[in-house]
Amino acid sequence: MIKFFRKIRLNLLSEGKTVNYLKYAIGEIILVMIGILLALQVNNWNENRKQLIAEQKILISLQKELETNKNNLSFYIKKYEKQYENGVYLLSLFSKYSDTTPTLTLDKALGSIEETYTFEASDGIINSIIASGQIDIIQNTELKSMITSFNGAVINATQEVENVTLLLHNRLWPTIEGKINSANRSRTYEGFTDFPKGSYPSDYTWFFKSKEIEDIIGNITSWHKTIYTDQNNLMQIIDKMLLMTKQEINANE
């Protein structure tokens, strides 16, 4: 092809057609420039296509991880919601307790608020996206921001669990030991129904007359409310991230 164009130029020069030669030369330059621009455009298209494929792969993995977190977090939210309800129920009895209330009902309520649950987020994909620099491939700036702040949001939603644990170990259990039968409360836990029955009856009359225990139960219940609220906030963040992720996946298809 190069030899062909060179032959045309030489023929024009040998025939003295300078003007035609210049026109041809300019045309040839324009053609070369168009060729270069087309090549660059094709190259850019290929690069953009590669970026799009890479982004799609990241988004699909992110979606799966977020859905896993959503399902797991939903379980813990229900648990803390139930614990809060049981705590409120117990608090209401400090002013109106009657020994006609079934002991099993009280054991179940107290046993419920004694359990602790810690949500552990699946964050392998999110951490990998950040550490590898792949976050720059994601085009949605708001989604990128939420990915970088996700671990902080998880900490905010789970850090208060330690306060409940300390209240149980340092305040509630030492106070009720020998008065409220631990074995009977344990029998109300899921998977502990075969636990042996305690040898002595629980003294709930003493329990509901104690101002100290009322304060302890109040503190535990308030922390359960805080955890429940914080984890609902985290769920809203996950839902928003999922929505944006799905929208980006659909836009890339």
C-alpha positions in Angstrom: 0.0 0.0 0.0 2.9 2.4 0.8 4.6 1.6 -2.5 1.3 2.3 -4.3 1.0 5.8 -2.7 4.6 6.5 -3.4 4.3 5.7 -7.1 1.3 8.1 -7.4 3.3 10.9 -5.9 6.3 10.2 -8.1 4.1 10.2 -11.2 2.6 13.5 -10.3 6.0 15.1 -9.7 7.5 13.7 -13.0 4.5 15.1 -14.9 5.0 18.5 -13.4 1.6 18.5 -11.7 2.8 20.2 -8.5 -0.7 21.5 -7.5 -2.2 18.1 -7.9 0.7 16.6 -6.0 0.1 19.0 -3.1 -3.6 18.3 -3.1 -2.8 14.6 -3.1 -0.2 15.0 -0.3 -2.7 16.9 1.9 -5.3 14.2 1.2 -2.9 11.5 2.1 -2.0 13.3 5.4 -5.7 13.6 6.2 -6.3 9.9 5.5 -3.4 9.0 7.7 -4.7 11.2 10.5 -8.2 9.6 10.1 -6.6 6.2 10.3 -4.7 7.1 13.5 -7.9 8.6 15.1 -9.9 5.5 14.2 -7.2 3.3 15.6 -7.1 5.3 18.8 -10.9 5.2 19.0 -10.9 1.4 18.6 -8.2 1.1 21.2 -10.1 3.3 23.6 -13.3 1.3 23.0 -11.4 -1.9 23.7 -9.9 -0.5 26.9 -13.4 0.8 28.0 -14.8 -2.6 27.3 -12.2 -4.3 29.4 -12.9 -1.8 32.3 -16.6 -2.5 32.0 -16.1 -6.2 32.1 -13.8 -5.8 35.1 -16.3 -3.5 36.9 -19.2 -5.9 36.2 -17.2 -8.8 37.7 -16.5 -6.7 40.9 -20.1 -5.6 41.2 -21.5 -9.1 40.9 -19.1 -10.3 43.7 -20.0 -7.3 45.8 -23.7 -8.0 45.4 -23.3 -11.6 46.6 -21.4 -10.5 49.6 -23.9 -7.7 50.5 -26.8 -10.2 50.2 -25.0 -12.6 52.6 -24.5 -9.7 55.1 -28.2 -8.7 54.7 -29.4 -12.2 55.5 -27.1 -12.6 58.5 -27.8 -9.2 59.9 -31.6 -9.8 59.6 -31.2 -12.7 62.0 -29.4 -10.7 64.6 -31.8 -7.8 64.3 -34.7 -10.1 65.1 -32.8 -11.5 68.1 -32.0 -8.1 69.6 -35.6 -6.9 68.9 -36.9 -9.9 70.9 -34.4 -9.3 73.7 -35.5 -5.6 73.9 -39.2 -6.7 74.1 -38.3 -9.2 76.9 -36.3 -6.6 78.8 -39.3 -4.2 78.6 -41.6 -6.9 79.9 -39.3 -7.7 82.9 -39.0 -4.0 83.7 -42.8 -3.6 83.7 -43.0 -6.3 86.5 -40.9 -4.4 89.0 -43.9 -2.2 89.8 -46.6 -4.9 89.6 -45.1 -8.3 90.1 -47.4 -11.1 91.2 -46.2 -14.6 92.2 -49.0 -16.0 90.0 -46.8 -15.2 87.0 -45.5 -18.6 85.7 -41.9 -19.1 86.6 -41.3 -20.6 83.1 -42.4 -17.3 81.5 -39.9 -15.4 83.7 -37.1 -17.9 83.0 -37.7 -17.5 79.3 -37.7 -13.7 79.4 -34.6 -13.5 81.6 -32.8 -16.2 79.7 -33.5 -14.3 76.5 -31.8 -11.1 77.6 -28.8 -13.1 78.9 -27.8 -14.3 75.5 -25.3 -12.3 73.5 -25.0 -12.1 69.7 -22.3 -10.5 67.6 -22.8 -9.8 63.9 -19.6 -10.6 62.0 -19.8 -9.1 58.5 -18.5 -10.9 55.4 -16.1 -8.3 54.1 -13.5 -10.3 52.1 -14.7 -8.8 48.7 -15.0 -5.3 50.1 -11.5 -5.4 51.6 -10.0 -6.9 48.4 -11.6 -4.1 46.3 -10.1 -1.5 48.5 -6.6 -3.1 49.0 -6.1 -3.9 45.3 -7.1 -0.5 44.1 -10.0 -2.0 42.1 -12.3 0.5 43.7 -11.1 3.0 41.1 -12.8 0.8 38.4 -16.2 1.4 40.0 -17.8 4.4 38.3 -20.5 5.2 40.9 -18.8 7.7 43.3 -21.4 7.3 46.0 -21.1 3.5 46.0 -17.3 3.9 46.1 -17.6 6.1 49.2 -20.0 3.6 50.9 -17.6 0.7 50.2 -14.7 2.6 51.9 -16.8 3.4 54.9 -18.5 0.0 55.2 -16.2 -1.5 57.9 -16.6 1.6 60.0 -20.4 1.2 59.8 -20.1 -2.4 60.9 -18.1 -1.3 64.0 -20.7 1.3 64.9 -23.4 -1.4 64.7 -21.6 -3.9 66.9 -19.3 -2.1 69.4 -22.0 -1.9 72.1 -22.3 -5.6 72.4 -19.3 -5.6 74.8 -21.2 -3.3 77.2 -24.0 -5.9 77.5 -21.4 -8.7 78.0 -19.8 -6.7 80.8 -23.1 -6.1 82.5 -24.0 -9.8 82.5 -20.6 -11.0 83.7 -19.9 -8.3 86.3 -23.3 -7.2 87.5 -26.3 -9.5 86.8 -24.9 -13.0 87.2 -23.0 -12.3 90.5 -26.1 -10.6 91.9 -28.6 -13.3 91.1 -26.3 -16.3 91.7 -28.0 -18.7 94.2 -31.3 -16.9 94.0 -32.4 -17.4 90.4 -31.7 -20.9 89.2 -29.3 -20.9 86.2 -30.1 -24.4 85.1 -33.7 -23.7 84.7 -33.0 -20.6 82.7 -30.6 -22.5 80.5 -33.4 -25.1 79.8 -35.3 -22.3 77.9 -32.4 -21.8 75.4 -32.7 -23.3 72.0 -30.9 -26.6 72.0 -30.8 -26.9 75.8 -34.1 -28.5 76.4 -32.4 -31.6 77.7 -30.5 -29.7 80.3 -31.2 -31.1 83.8 -33.7 -29.2 86.0 -32.3 -27.1 88.8 -32.4 -28.4 92.4 -33.9 -25.2 93.9 -36.7 -22.8 92.9 -36.0 -19.3 91.6 -37.0 -16.5 94.0 -38.6 -14.0 91.7 -40.3 -12.2 94.5 -36.8 -11.2 95.8 -35.8 -10.5 92.2 -38.5 -8.0 91.5 -38.1 -6.2 94.8 -34.4 -5.5 94.2 -33.7 -1.9 93.0 -30.2 -3.0 92.0 -31.5 -5.7 89.7 -34.1 -3.3 88.3 -31.2 -0.9 87.4 -29.2 -3.7 85.8 -32.1 -4.9 83.7 -32.8 -1.3 82.7 -29.2 -0.8 81.6 -29.1 -4.1 79.6 -32.4 -3.3 78.0 -31.3 0.2 77.0 -28.1 -1.3 75.4 -30.2 -3.9 73.5 -32.3 -1.0 72.2 -29.2 0.9 71.1 -27.8 -2.2 69.4 -31.1 -2.9 67.7 -31.2 0.7 66.4 -27.6 0.7 65.2 -28.0 -2.6 63.4 -31.1 -1.3 61.7 -29.1 1.7 60.5 -26.5 -0.7 59.1 -29.2 -2.6 57.3 -30.3 0.6 55.6 -26.7 1.1 54.5 -26.5 -2.4 53.1 -29.9 -2.0 51.3 -28.7 1.2 49.7 -25.5 -0.4 48.6 -27.3 -3.3 47.2 -29.7 -1.1 45.3 -26.9 0.9 43.7 -24.9 -2.2 42.9 -27.9 -3.8 41.1 -28.5 -0.6 39.2 -24.9 -0.5 38.0 -25.0 -4.1 37.0 -28.1 -3.6 35.0 -26.7 -0.4 33.4 -23.6 -2.3 32.3 -25.4 -5.2 30.6 
